[in-house]
């Protein structure tokens, strides 16, 4: 049975956030808010948790396209090859924000992702998500919780999310209704920015 905890974005309660951190450190799975749709996440350093998410999504871990949720751009070099000034300026301009950037992966990627040539980086404009990553001390792996219902692609009500995911995750954060538009995905691993998916956020800044 998953636990549902209420956290307010305007002022995330450190005690409640610590509960989330404890679950993540134990290898648990958490559904949490972002600036787009609710996401399913786990600690990037916990192999068992990573395997659990891959199983739920029906993908092989080493071939998965999970995003790395980061607090800011300061630890980028841990996961991404050195990037040029133009690319860095794009990231600085857009983040935090509703974008996933595909960047060339570095040799120091966590073990399961070693063979990946690129990695998706997210710095969501959401105080709860950023506080979780800050307190955890490293990124969380994330994927959006898509719905089988093709009319309603993303469930936005935390109580309905809890109902659907009760037996699959350890904790659901209730931060009020989430969005129903995913992030815009931009590939910055080539010579020119390439928009792979138009979602939330202004694409004209690229």
N, C-alpha and C positions, 0 to 999 in steps of 0.2 A: 504493500500500500504506500503510495506516495504521500508526502506531507505537502500541504498547501500553506505557504507563508506570505503574509501581506508585507510588501515593502513599497514605500512611496518614493517616487523619483525625485520630487523636490528636495527631499532630505532623507536619504537612505539611512535607516537606523543601523549603526555599526554592529549592534548585538544580533540583529536579524541577518545581516550580511555575513557575520562570523559563522552562523549556522550553515549558510550556503557553502562557505569555505571548508568547514568540517566535513560536509558531505562530499565535496569534490576531492579533498585530500584522502578520504577513505576509498576513493575509486567509484563514487556514486555519479549518477547522471542527473542533470539539472535542466529544467526548462525555465528560461529567463527572458526578460524583455530586451529588445534592442530599439533602435530608432526606426526600424521597419517592422518586420514580423517577429513573433516569438521564436526563440532559437532553442535547440537542444545542444547542450554542451557538456564537456568533461575536461578534467585536467590534462593538458597536453603531455605531461610527464608520466601519466599512469597508463601503462600498457593494457591492463585488464579493462579499464574503462573505455579506452580507444577501441578495443576489440568488440566490446558490447555495442557501442554506437554503430560500428561497421556492420555488425550482425543485424541490428534493428533496421538499418537502411538497405540491407541486402547487397552490400558491396565488399570487395576485398580491401582490407585496410590500406595496403600499399598502393592500390589504384584509386582510392577515394579522393573526392575533391572537396574535402572539408576546408572551411576557412579558419584562419588563426585570428582570434579576437585579441587585440593588443590594447594596452592602456594608452600608448602614444607611439611615436616613431623612434623612441630612443633605443629600443632593443632590436630594431629592424635588422641590423647586421648579424644577429644570431641566426636568422632564418633566410635572409635574402642576400644575394651577391651584391657587390658594390654597385650602386646605381648612379647615373649621371645627374648633374645639377638640374636639368630640365625635368626629369622624372621626379626628383625630390621636391621641386617647386610645385608640381601637380599634386603630389601627396599632401604637402603643407597647406595648399589652397583648399583641398576638398575634405580634409579630415580634421576633427571628427565629423563624420557625416555618413549618409546612407549608401556608401559605395563599398564594393569589394574590388580590390586591385590585384590582378594577377602579375606577379613579379618573379624574376628568375631565382630559383631556390639555391641556397648556399650548401656547402659541404657539411655544415654543422646542424642540418635539420635533424629533428628527433628520429631515432632509429627506424621506425616503420616508414618514414617518408624519405629516407636517404636517396632512393632512386628517382624521386620526382624532380623533373626539370624546373617546374614552376610551383609557386605557392600562392594561395589567396589570402590577402591581408585585409582585416577589417578593424577600424577604430570607430565604433558606433557612437553617435551623439546621444548617449543615454547614461545618466549618472549611475544607475544601478549596475549595468554591465561593466562600466569602467571601474567602479569601486570593487567589484568582485575580482577583476583581473589585478587591480592594484594590491588588494589584500592577499591574494593567492601568491603573487610574486612572479608569475609567468603566464603566458597566454592560455586561453581555453580553446579547445577545438570546438567548432560549431557547425551546425547544419540547420536549415530552417525546417519547421515541422509542417510539412506539406499535408494536404488533405486528399483523401480519395475522391471527394466530391468535386467534380470539375467545375461546378458553379461557384462554390465557396472554396477557393484554393487553399486559403490559410485560415485556421480557426483563430478568432481574435479574443474570445471570452475565456479567461483563465480557468473558470469552473468547468467549462466544456472540455478544455485541454486536459484538466485533471481527470475527468471521466474517461477520456480516450486513452490517456497515457499512464493511468494509475498503476498498471502492473509492469510497466516497462522502465519507469524512471523512479528516482528516490525523492525528488522534491520539485514542486512547481512554485514559481514565484508569481504571486498575484500583484501586478503593478497596474491593474485596471485594463481596459480593453487595449489590445495591441493593434498594430496596423495590418492591412491586408495586401500591401504592396511590397514585394521583395526589394533587395538592394540592386542598384545598377552595377553590373559587372564590367570592369574595364581592364583589358589586357595591356599591360605596360611592358611586356617582356620582349616586344619587337621594336622596330624603328619608330613606329607611329602608334599613338593610343588607338586601341580598337575596342569599340563597344560591343561586348558579347551578349549582353542582356540589358534592355532598357527597363528600369524599375523606378524606384523613388529617387528623387534628386535631379538637379539640373545637369543635363549632359553638354550644354553649350560651353561650360567652363573648360572643356577639353578640346 
